[in-house]
Structure formats: structure tokens, C-alpha cells
Amino acid sequence: MEHGDHREGEVSVTLPSAFDASLVFIGRIRTPFATLADCPKNPREGQVEATVEIDPRYIAGLEGIERFSHLILLYWMDAARRDLIRQTPRHLDAPRGVFALRSPLRPNPVSLAVVELIRVEGTRLTVKGIDCRDGTPLIDIKPYFASTDSVPGARRG
Ligand SMILES: C[S@@+](CC[C@H](N)C(=O)[O-])C[C@H]1O[C@@H](n2cnc3c(N)ncnc32)[C@H](O)[C@@H]1O
């Protein structure tokens, strides 16, 4: 969707003129999905191998990562518009606030996926379970802890 376009019920805001924080991208996620249209709708549907390429300056930060079967990736949806705070996704019949959606279109287009770690080769991590376009910038990696990150029986509206 182009910036400025709206579906029925959608609301956009004027974003602040200055940012509150700055980020550094620590790498890129290389996926088989060349365009947004090629991407799966969510990480669970993206059960193909992808490569996380970490900037070599951060290699010491990967020490011990192979201990974990799953990782949380936080990445930056760089092609997403940021002003649409109420949205009408195609799969819903009514508009919903951005903070009640997993949409990539948000004031800070941060996305997350719990991926399976297949192997580590230097600064390249092979993972499975990702939904982003090839080249999407990576913000952070954290190990996934089933003991604290999983909420069995959580309610989904
Ligand atoms: C619905 S979002 C789910 C986001 C994420 N997994 C989450 O829940 O935090 C996934 C969609 O984001 C879109 N997308 C993928 N890579 C993107 C990028 N680099 N910039 C903007 N949108 C992207 C694709 O249309 C993909 O199907």
C-alpha cells in the first residue's frame, strides 16, 4: 500500500519530526523472499532455511549461541510505512489498532521471529522460520527460553 492510501476505517497520524533514539543494524537477514509479496504471512509459515549475516565487528557476541536450539530475532521492516495507527488488514472484517496487530506497518517497524538455529559458521547463522524480505536489517538476537518466553494457553483475540 502506498503512503497516504487508506482502506475503510484506517487512521494515520503525523509522525514526530525528530527521533527519540538511534539504532545500529548488526547484520542482514538473507531469505529466499525477494519481494514483500513473496514473504510468508508469519514466521511459522516460513519454514525454509535463511541466513543471518552478522557484521564481523560483533563476532564475539555470538560466543555460546550454538547452545540454543531457538533464537529470537528482532528485525527492522525497512519497507513499511510508519504512520498507520489503525489498520484494516485483509484477513479482518473490522479495523484494529496497530498495537493489537502483528502488522509490519507501525511507528517503529520492529518485527520478531522465534527461529530454529540450524548451524553457525563464523558470522553466518543458518535459521528456519522467518517471514521477511531478503536483505531486511537485523537489530538484535536473543536466545529463546521456553521457560520464560512461552505462555501456554495464552488468549488470542
Ligand atoms: C505480518 S508481518 C509479521 C511480522 C513479524 N513476524 C511479527 O509478528 O513481529 C510479515 C509480513 O511483513 C512483510 N515484510 C517482510 N519483510 C518486510 C520488510 N523488510 N519491510 C516491510 N514489510 C516486510 C511481508 O508482507 C510479510 O508477509
Ligand as a Chemical Component Dictionary entry (heavy atoms), coordinates in Angstrom:
data_LIG
# 
_chem_comp.id                   LIG 
_chem_comp.type                 NON-POLYMER 
_chem_comp.pdbx_formal_charge   0 
_chem_comp.three_letter_code    LIG 
# 
loop_
_chem_comp_atom.comp_id 
_chem_comp_atom.atom_id 
_chem_comp_atom.alt_atom_id 
_chem_comp_atom.type_symbol 
_chem_comp_atom.charge 
_chem_comp_atom.model_Cartn_x 
_chem_comp_atom.model_Cartn_y 
_chem_comp_atom.model_Cartn_z 
_chem_comp_atom.pdbx_ordinal 
LIG C1  C1  C 0  2.544  -9.780  9.075  1  
LIG S1  S1  S 1  4.260  -9.414  9.226  2  
LIG C2  C2  C 0  4.643  -10.345 10.676 3  
LIG C3  C3  C 0  5.793  -9.656  11.356 4  
LIG C4  C4  C 0  6.546  -10.383 12.465 5  
LIG N1  N1  N 0  6.880  -11.722 12.243 6  
LIG C5  C5  C 0  5.969  -10.134 13.809 7  
LIG O1  O1  O 0  4.938  -10.723 14.135 8  
LIG O2  O2  O -1 6.541  -9.343  14.522 9  
LIG C6  C6  C 0  5.036  -10.310 7.930  10 
LIG C7  C7  C 0  4.892  -9.563  6.618  11 
LIG O3  O3  O 0  5.727  -8.395  6.636  12 
LIG C8  C8  C 0  6.060  -8.026  5.314  13 
LIG N2  N2  N 0  7.503  -7.752  5.245  14 
LIG C9  C9  C 0  8.513  -8.648  5.160  15 
LIG N3  N3  N 0  9.707  -8.047  5.117  16 
LIG C10 C10 C 0  9.463  -6.712  5.158  17 
LIG C11 C11 C 0  10.296 -5.558  5.139  18 
LIG N4  N4  N 0  11.626 -5.637  5.056  19 
LIG N5  N5  N 0  9.694  -4.336  5.202  20 
LIG C12 C12 C 0  8.337  -4.231  5.277  21 
LIG N6  N6  N 0  7.498  -5.290  5.297  22 
LIG C13 C13 C 0  8.055  -6.518  5.249  23 
LIG C14 C14 C 0  5.643  -9.190  4.412  24 
LIG O4  O4  O 0  4.463  -8.806  3.739  25 
LIG C15 C15 C 0  5.355  -10.312 5.398  26 
LIG O5  O5  O 0  4.359  -11.180 4.918  27 
# 
loop_
_chem_comp_bond.comp_id 
_chem_comp_bond.atom_id_1 
_chem_comp_bond.atom_id_2 
_chem_comp_bond.value_order 
_chem_comp_bond.pdbx_ordinal 
LIG C1  S1  SING 1  
LIG S1  C2  SING 2  
LIG S1  C6  SING 3  
LIG C2  C3  SING 4  
LIG C3  C4  SING 5  
LIG C4  N1  SING 6  
LIG C4  C5  SING 7  
LIG C5  O1  DOUB 8  
LIG C5  O2  SING 9  
LIG C6  C7  SING 10 
LIG C7  O3  SING 11 
LIG C7  C15 SING 12 
LIG O3  C8  SING 13 
LIG C8  N2  SING 14 
LIG C8  C14 SING 15 
LIG N2  C9  SING 16 
LIG N2  C13 SING 17 
LIG C9  N3  DOUB 18 
LIG N3  C10 SING 19 
LIG C10 C11 SING 20 
LIG C10 C13 DOUB 21 
LIG C11 N4  SING 22 
LIG C11 N5  DOUB 23 
LIG N5  C12 SING 24 
LIG C12 N6  DOUB 25 
LIG N6  C13 SING 26 
LIG C14 O4  SING 27 
LIG C14 C15 SING 28 
LIG C15 O5  SING 29 
# 
